[in-house]
Amino acid sequence: MAFLLGIETTCDETAAAVFLDDGTILSSVVASQAAIHARYGGVVPEIASRAHVERLLPVIDDALQQAKVTPEELSAVAVAYTPGLVGAILVGLSAAKGLCLALDIPLLGVHHIEGHIYACQMSHPEPVFPCIGLVVSGGHTNLFLCQSANDLTLLGATQDDAAGEAFDKIASLLRLPYPGGPSIQEAARQGNPKAFGFPRSLMDEGNLDFSFSGLKTAVLYAAFGQNAKNRDRELSESEVADLAASFQQAVVDVLVEKCRRALQQHQLRILCVGGGVAANRLLRDSLERMAERERVTLVIPPLSLCTDNAAMNAVATEKFRSGQFDSLDLDAVGGLIRKRS
């Protein structure tokens, strides 16, 4: 039995977890920065990096204490090194390298997206691979063909904003609180999802990519007139509710249809969904209905494993068991998965 430490700092969540080499999670600690970034209506990369510096060591200490494991008992450190905000990633990667050097233990680099898909396996009693994987969050909206936990082929990607980013921007537009996902969902409860005929982009046959920039513009014009000439006008509660509901429905319609297409094109019967937007109730319900119609298995982890966390770095346990360690020269690779490769 070996103890591994997981570290996650790819965006605005400072997280650490301790798990066994068989994937058993012993602890998982997440320090959210949502309150810090709320005043800006979105994540500010430099502020996120500074917050990670302040929070990471206490979070690691909490994770070790909850797992009742000392640093000297660790056998490896698994850290997310890509994709994400490069400055934020560097904080976690530097800490991981320091621990590995001090404790003379190996480093395991983790692809953040692989972790999100692996979170589905962590919460499901049966094997989920091969499957179609959807990762939908503030930074990512991507479809993958997943042959195994570490073998993902990109099928479709957003060409502009991620779905979660679009939720944040529309929430700001409608003067709703940050983060935008929960705010839009709450406002939409009282709205009519058919009040506005917002566009569903890139829906031509066979296309698995995403685009939400046109949808954002459509919401802007619907709220404040063509070219947003009336940007200062106050929206009524009913207007906000209808705009939120119609926007949310448009996003969900696209996500669900692209998942259905990917499953059909690759003749697979399992759909795994990860990322913070997977917490959206309408998306979950719509995916469940689609899965029932198509007779496929839908796997969505609990909320604690949907949003960014370090427990999902247990995806590196297979690398650990096979001795596939990374050099301390491992670089942080920032950026987001945008276009098909």
N, C-alpha and C positions, 0 to 999 in steps of 0.2 A: 504494500500500500504506500502510495506517494502523495504528498500534499503539494498542490500547485496554487500559486497566487495569480489571479487575473486582474488586469488594470485596464480601464477604459476612460479615455479623455478625448474622443474624436470630435466632440462638439461642445455642448454646454452641460453635460452631466459628468460629475467627477465620481467614478465608481471603482470599487475593488471587491473581489470575491475570493473565497478559498474553496477549492474543490479537490476531490480525489482523482487519481488517474483513470478511474472507471467512469468519471463524469458526475459522481454524486456531489451535490452542492452542500457545503457546510456553512457558508455564510455569503451574504450579498448585501453590500452597503452602497447606497447612491445618495450623493449630495446634489440636489437640483439647484440650478442657477436661474430658474424661471423668474424669481422676484427681482434679481439683479437686472435682467434684460427687459423687464416689463415696460420700463419707462421709455425704451427705444422702439418698442413694437417688434422686436426681433433680436436675434443673437448678434452681438458685436464681437468679432473675433478677438481683438486685443483684450477686451474685458474678460472674455471667456478664458483666455490663456492665463491671465493674472489670477483669476479665481481658482483655476486648477492648481496653481503654485501654492496658494494659501490652503487649499482644502485636501490635497492629495494625501499627504502623509498622515493626517488624522483619520482619513477614510480608510487607508490601508491598515492603520493600527486598530481601528474598530473592527474591520473584517477579520483580522487575525485573532483578536480577543474573543469575538463571537464564535469563531471556529475552534477556540482553545488550542491554537497552534502558534508556536513561536517562530520567528524568522529562521532560526537555525534548523527547524524541521522541514523547511520548504525544499522541494526537489527541483523546481523550475518556476519561472515567471512567464506568464502568457499575456502579451500586451498588444492592443490594437495599434497598427502602424499605418493603416490606410483603409478607406478614403476618409476625408473629413477636412477639418481646419488644420493646416499644417502646424501653426503655432501651438494649438491645443494638443495635437498629437505629440509634439516634441516634449511637452511636459511629462506625459505618461511614459513615453519611450525612454526619456533620460532617467527617470526614476527607476524604471525596470532594469535598465543597463547597470545603474549604480548598485542595485540590490544583487544582481547576478554577479557583478564583479566582487562585491564585498563578501558574499556568501559562497562564492565559487560554485554557482549552479548555472544551468543552461538557460538561454533565452528562447522563447517561442513567439514568433511574430504571428499575429492574427489579423486576417482580413475581416474588417468590421461587418461587411455584408454577409460573409459566410456565417458569422456569429448569429446574425438575425435569423437566418434560415435554420440554423442548428437549434435555436431556441424552440422551434416547433417540434423537433425530435425530442428535446428535453421534456416536453410536456405531453408527449404522446406515447402510449404503451407499445405500439407496434412500429416497425420500421417505416419511415416516410419516403425513403429514397428508392427509386428515382421519382421525382415529382416536378411540378411547376412551382416556382417560388416567386412571390410578389413581395418586394420590400418597398414600403410606402411610408415616408417620414418627412420631416422638415427639410432634409437635404437630398433624399433619394426617392425616385419613383421608377422602379426597374422590375422587369420580368426576366426570370432565369429558367433555363433547363438545368435541373439539379440532378446529376447522376449519382453524386455522393455528397457528403458534407464538405468536401474540399475540391469538388469538381463541378463548377458552375459555369454555364455558358450564357452570355447575355443575349436575350431575345429582343428586348425592347427597352427603351429608356426615354426619359423626358427630354425634350428638345429645348426647354427653357426652364421654367420653375418646377420644383417638386410640388407634389400635392399639398404637403404640410406647409410649405412656404406660401402657397397660394391661399390656404386657410388663414395664415397669419396676416397676409396683406389685405385680404378682404375684410377681416375682422377690424383691422386698423381703419380701413376705408369707411366701415359702418360704425366706427367709434365704439367698438366692443373691446373688452379687455384682452390682453395677451396672457397666455398663449391662445392663438386663434381657434384651434380645433375645438376645445370645450366650449368656447364662447359662441362659435357659429352653431354648434350642435344644440346648445341651450336656446338660442334665439330662434332656431329653425323649428323648434317644437310647436310654436304658435303660428307658424307660417304655412303658406300654400306652396308646395314644391312645383306646382304648375303655373304659378302666377307669371313667371317670365320664361320665355322660350330661349334660354341661354344655349350657346353652341356646344356641341360635343365634337372636339377637334380630332383630326387624323383617324376618322372612322371608316376610311375606305377599306375595302375587303383585303384581308391578309395583313394589314398594318398592325404592329404590336407596340409602336412608339406612342409617346404621350406629349401633349402640349396644353398648357393652361394659361398662356399669356393672353390669347384671344378671349378666353372666358373672363379673365380679370378685367379686360377692357370693356367687355359687354356689361359686366356688373357696374363698372364705373359710370358708363353712359346711361344705364337704366336708372341709376340712383340720382345722377346730377345733370342729365341732359347730354345731348351730343357735344362731344369734345369737352365734357365736364364743365360747361360754362357756369353752372349754378353750384359750384363746389361748396359754397358756404351755407347752403340752405340746410335747415334742420330736418332730418328724416323722422317720420312718426314711428312709433313702436310697430305698427302693423306693416309699414313699408320695410323696416329693418328685418322683421320676421319673414316676410315674403321673399326678400332678396337673399337672406341667409338660406332659407329652405330651397329656393330654386338653384342657388349656387351649389349647395351641398349635393343636391340630387344630380346635377350635371357631372360633378366630379365622380360620384359613386357610380353612375351609369357607365362612364368610360372605364373605370377601374374594373368593374365586374365584367363588362363585355370583353376587354382585352384578356382577362384571365380565362374566360370561356374559350376564346379563340385559341389561346396558347395550349390549353388542355386538349382541344380538338385536333389542332395541327400536329401535336406530338403524341397523340393517342395515349395520354396518361390519365390516371384515375385519382391522383392525389394533388391537392393544392395546398401549399404552405404559405402563410402570410405573416410577415413581421414588420416591425417599425411602429412608431408612435401613432400614426393615422389608423392603424389596425384597431385602435381603441374606439373608433367612431362606431356608434351603435347602428346607424343606417347602413354603413358599409358591411358590418358583420351580418346584419339581418339579410341584406341583399345577396351577399356571398352565400349564406346558408340556403336561401331559396334557389339560387342558381345551382349550387352543388346538389341539392335534392333533385332538381329537374334533370341535371346531367348525369346523375347517379355517380358522383365522385365524392371522395372524402375530403372534407375541409378541415385543416388544422391551423388554429390560431392560438398562440400561447396566452397565458394569463397576462393581464396588463403589466405586471412587474417585469415580465420578460419581453414585452413588446417594445417598450421604451428603452433607451440606451442603458445598458447595465454591463457589469463585468462577468456575471455568471455565465453568459453566453460564450465567453472566451474558452469555456470547456470544449469548444470545437477543436481546440489544440491538443486534446488528450491523445488523439490518434497519432499526431506527430510526435508527441512525447514518447508513447509506447514504442514507436518505430525508430526513435533516435534521430528524427529530422529536426535538429536544432538550428537556430539562426546565429550568425556571427554578431558580435557586439558592434559591428560596423553597419548593421541594419539601419536604413534611412527611413525617416518619416516621409510618407508620400501623401501630399494633400490633394485637394480637388474633389470633384464629385463625378459620378458615373453619368454622363450625359448622352453620349451617342453610341450607337451600335458599333461594336468592334469586330 
